[in-house]
Amino acid sequence: MKIRCRKSKKQYLGNKNVYEYEQRSICIPSRYHKDVEPFLGSDLDMILKAEKNKVVIVLESREKVSVNRKTIGKNM
């Protein structure tokens, strides 16, 4: 498994300026696809810990917090 780095360039203002950034990604091996499938499309929080020769990445699904859309006092 490797951590991949990809450099991207976006041109804007009629190709006058260029915005460059790096994007890092980790490919998930196919043997773990079934374990990861329930989390696809959901928002995740990430905790990363770097130790001596280890990188520990913990992904937790975010709680969906909805706003109370009922206005108090107007329609009472």
Residue frames as qw, qx, qy, qz and C-alpha x, y, z in Angstrom:
[[0.000, 0.891, 0.453, 0.000, 0.00, 0.00, 0.00],
 [0.448, 0.086, 0.025, 0.890, 1.30, 3.44, -0.91],
 [0.041, 0.795, 0.322, -0.513, 0.33, 7.00, -0.15],
 [0.513, 0.422, 0.445, 0.600, 0.03, 8.67, -3.54],
 [0.083, -0.652, -0.106, 0.746, 0.58, 12.34, -4.25],
 [0.436, 0.544, 0.556, 0.453, -0.96, 14.02, -7.30],
 [0.128, -0.389, -0.025, 0.912, -0.34, 17.61, -8.35],
 [0.307, 0.688, 0.639, 0.153, -3.20, 19.42, -10.03],
 [0.156, -0.178, 0.114, 0.965, -3.26, 22.69, -11.92],
 [0.216, 0.738, 0.636, -0.060, -6.42, 24.70, -12.50],
 [0.254, 0.099, 0.222, 0.936, -6.37, 27.64, -14.89],
 [0.031, 0.778, 0.592, -0.206, -8.72, 30.57, -14.45],
 [0.046, 0.827, 0.011, -0.560, -9.31, 34.11, -15.72],
 [0.672, 0.721, -0.087, -0.149, -8.86, 33.11, -19.33],
 [0.922, 0.106, -0.104, 0.359, -5.72, 31.04, -18.70],
 [0.142, 0.838, -0.259, 0.459, -3.97, 34.06, -17.14],
 [0.321, -0.584, 0.612, -0.426, -3.50, 32.56, -13.69],
 [0.700, 0.046, -0.710, -0.065, -2.85, 29.02, -12.48],
 [0.612, -0.543, 0.351, -0.456, -3.91, 27.55, -9.15],
 [0.597, 0.273, -0.752, 0.060, -1.77, 24.57, -8.12],
 [0.621, -0.484, 0.407, -0.463, -2.39, 22.15, -5.28],
 [0.226, 0.261, -0.938, 0.017, -1.38, 18.67, -4.12],
 [0.811, -0.209, 0.010, -0.547, -3.83, 15.91, -3.36],
 [0.001, 0.358, -0.922, 0.146, -2.88, 12.81, -1.38],
 [0.837, -0.056, -0.103, -0.534, -4.78, 9.54, -1.49],
 [0.284, -0.303, 0.903, -0.112, -4.60, 5.99, -0.23],
 [0.619, 0.070, -0.588, -0.517, -5.98, 3.16, -2.32],
 [0.673, -0.249, 0.535, -0.446, -8.04, 0.62, -0.38],
 [0.002, -0.223, 0.945, 0.240, -7.19, -2.99, -1.30],
 [0.560, -0.101, -0.526, -0.632, -10.02, -5.01, -2.85],
 [0.463, -0.192, -0.847, 0.180, -10.19, -7.40, 0.11],
 [0.100, -0.313, -0.543, 0.773, -11.49, -4.49, 2.26],
 [0.173, -0.167, -0.399, -0.885, -14.09, -3.15, -0.21],
 [0.478, -0.487, -0.684, -0.258, -17.01, -4.95, 1.47],
 [0.461, -0.468, -0.505, 0.560, -16.00, -3.55, 4.87],
 [0.153, -0.223, 0.007, 0.963, -15.81, 0.02, 3.56],
 [0.036, -0.376, -0.694, -0.613, -18.98, -0.08, 1.41],
 [0.236, -0.744, -0.618, 0.092, -21.43, 1.05, 4.17],
 [0.311, -0.660, -0.107, 0.675, -19.42, 4.28, 4.58],
 [0.327, 0.182, 0.491, 0.787, -19.41, 5.31, 0.91],
 [0.062, -0.613, -0.438, -0.655, -21.11, 8.64, 0.34],
 [0.504, -0.795, -0.335, 0.035, -21.21, 9.57, 4.03],
 [0.075, 0.861, -0.306, 0.399, -19.27, 12.31, 5.79],
 [0.872, -0.203, -0.330, 0.299, -16.35, 11.02, 7.87],
 [0.260, -0.920, 0.278, -0.089, -14.19, 12.56, 10.59],
 [0.834, 0.314, -0.349, 0.289, -10.52, 11.63, 10.46],
 [0.521, -0.799, 0.301, 0.007, -8.00, 11.22, 13.26],
 [0.788, 0.478, -0.315, 0.226, -4.40, 10.62, 12.20],
 [0.606, -0.734, 0.301, 0.059, -1.62, 9.53, 14.52],
 [0.666, 0.593, -0.421, 0.161, 1.98, 9.24, 13.35],
 [0.775, -0.580, 0.247, 0.048, 4.17, 7.00, 15.50],
 [0.437, -0.546, 0.592, 0.401, 7.69, 5.64, 14.96],
 [0.061, -0.159, 0.811, 0.560, 7.15, 3.44, 11.90],
 [0.108, 0.484, 0.868, 0.016, 3.35, 3.55, 11.83],
 [0.228, -0.073, -0.111, -0.965, 0.58, 5.77, 10.56],
 [0.055, 0.387, 0.892, -0.227, -2.77, 5.12, 12.22],
 [0.236, -0.104, -0.265, -0.929, -5.81, 6.59, 10.44],
 [0.104, 0.374, 0.856, -0.340, -9.17, 6.38, 12.20],
 [0.212, -0.177, -0.403, -0.873, -12.30, 7.30, 10.24],
 [0.104, 0.368, 0.801, -0.460, -15.60, 7.77, 12.08],
 [0.041, 0.575, 0.615, 0.538, -18.93, 8.61, 10.51],
 [0.034, -0.117, 0.218, -0.968, -20.22, 12.07, 11.43],
 [0.122, 0.500, 0.779, -0.359, -23.47, 12.39, 13.24],
 [0.052, 0.479, 0.492, 0.725, -26.13, 14.03, 11.13],
 [0.084, -0.439, -0.503, 0.739, -27.36, 17.05, 13.02],
 [0.087, 0.578, 0.577, 0.571, -30.50, 18.60, 11.61],
 [0.011, -0.071, 0.230, -0.970, -31.71, 22.05, 12.50],
 [0.136, 0.532, 0.764, -0.338, -35.11, 22.44, 14.12],
 [0.119, 0.241, 0.472, 0.840, -37.05, 24.11, 11.31],
 [0.240, -0.737, -0.621, -0.114, -40.09, 24.96, 13.41],
 [0.141, 0.433, -0.171, 0.874, -40.12, 28.64, 14.27],
 [0.310, -0.458, -0.721, 0.417, -41.15, 29.26, 17.83],
 [0.042, -0.500, -0.322, 0.803, -43.67, 32.02, 18.55],
 [0.160, 0.177, -0.406, -0.882, -44.75, 32.87, 15.00],
 [0.498, -0.120, -0.660, -0.549, -47.34, 30.19, 14.34],
 [0.181, -0.162, -0.870, 0.429, -48.66, 29.69, 17.83]]
